Amino acid sequence: MEIVDLRSDTVTQPTPAMREAMAKAEVGDDVFGEDPTLNRLEALAAQRVGHEAGLFVPSGTMGNLAAVLAHCQRGDEAVMGHLAHTFLFEAGGISALGGVFAHTLPNQPDGTLRLEDIQAAVRPDDPHHPISRLVILENTQNRCGGAVLSAEYTRQAAELAHANGMKLHLDGARLFNAAAALGVPASDLAAPADSVTFCLSKGLCAPVGSVLCGSAEFIRAARRIRKQLGGGMRQAGVLGAAGLVALEQMTERLSEDHRRAQALAAGLGRIPGLVLDTEHPASNMVFANLAAGVTDNAAQVVERLRQQGVKVGAVGARRFRMVTHYWITDEGVERAVKAFGSAL
Ligand SMILES: *Cc1c(COP(=O)(O)O)cnc(C)c1O
């Protein structure tokens, strides 16, 4: 039985074109700056997001961490949403390794932080306070259902940060999903920020890697930090080759994943045991809760789905997350809806 794996877009396998490009990749020692494939990937990535330079990193987590370490000193404060990936899911790295203090603000249901909240969070210049150094936004916003932040909002947040002597980092793990959802180039969404990370390894299907982008000067600093973190990777062009295919071939098709997320939400919305956050997901994620009358918990339902070859994430005692991606077909969506129907 073929498995329909909706747990995350991180489960995506490399495409046949990626495997071929990886096998043929021209490589060199990237710590010496001599890997031609990675150099091409970093240049293309920077161009696609409207920044000067790029840095290939093993994960989005390392990209965000290197960015925070490059922007902040120990004891500085970074403002971010209470549902930010950097706050929830990066093992506290910015504090553990950077001594950076996280100041969380409520994420609104649309994924934004209210500009008034950001302004109010800025610390006065007073020795009692940490120094407010950085604002972090996330686009798409994972825990807000894959919500999409507009270019205009990002520009306003950047202006506000800059007016207060702060920088803006954009965690754009799914930046190209946001761009596809809005029908704008990724650079419209990322150029206002001082730095941006995006993942090659999610909806774009590459096996490994993210790219951190920013000014040439910023990336020089981040490159040293990547080395400190153990992220200097030698003949990493083998990975970068898949990343190039990801950027060249996989960004345009993300709207198909969004269309399937809509179809999945429409199908699940008809199942009485489920209550969806929305039947019109903004990008490639569908969140659903068990209806009040259902006595089983999410883990039990997930197990019954698994027996039918459908894998879904339980992200709470009564809550599910499903993510569409390249390897989820229309038929897979139908099978998932049917499986829920019989599991509940
Ligand atoms: C996946 C993700 C990251 C980074 O994840 P890695 O697994 O470390 O590559 C960062 N931010 C968001 C919003 C994510 O979804």
The ligand as an SDF file (V2000), in Angstrom:
LIG
                    3D

 15 15  0  0  0  0  0  0  0  0999 V2000
   10.8940   23.9850    9.3380 C   0  0  0  0  0  0  0  0  0  0  0  0
   10.9820   25.3480    9.8310 C   0  0  0  0  0  0  0  0  0  0  0  0
   12.2100   25.9290   10.1910 C   0  0  0  0  0  0  0  0  0  0  0  0
   13.5370   25.2210   10.1490 C   0  0  0  0  0  0  0  0  0  0  0  0
   13.4900   23.8920   10.2240 O   0  0  0  0  0  0  0  0  0  0  0  0
   14.6700   22.8530    9.9930 P   0  0  0  0  0  0  0  0  0  0  0  0
   13.9540   21.5890   10.2230 O   0  0  0  0  0  0  0  0  0  0  0  0
   15.7130   23.1550   10.9930 O   0  0  0  0  0  0  0  0  0  0  0  0
   15.1600   23.0040    8.5940 O   0  0  0  0  0  0  0  0  0  0  0  0
   12.1950   27.2370   10.6050 C   0  0  0  0  0  0  0  0  0  0  0  0
   11.0670   27.9390   10.6400 N   0  0  0  0  0  0  0  0  0  0  0  0
    9.8870   27.4320   10.2780 C   0  0  0  0  0  0  0  0  0  0  0  0
    8.6730   28.3000   10.2870 C   0  0  0  0  0  0  0  0  0  0  0  0
    9.7880   26.1180    9.8830 C   0  0  0  0  0  0  0  0  0  0  0  0
    8.6100   25.6040    9.5360 O   0  0  0  0  0  0  0  0  0  0  0  0
  1  2  1  0
  2  3  1  0
  2 14  2  0
  3  4  1  0
  3 10  2  0
  4  5  1  0
  5  6  1  0
  6  7  2  0
  6  8  1  0
  6  9  1  0
 10 11  1  0
 11 12  2  0
 12 13  1  0
 12 14  1  0
 14 15  1  0
M  END
$$$$
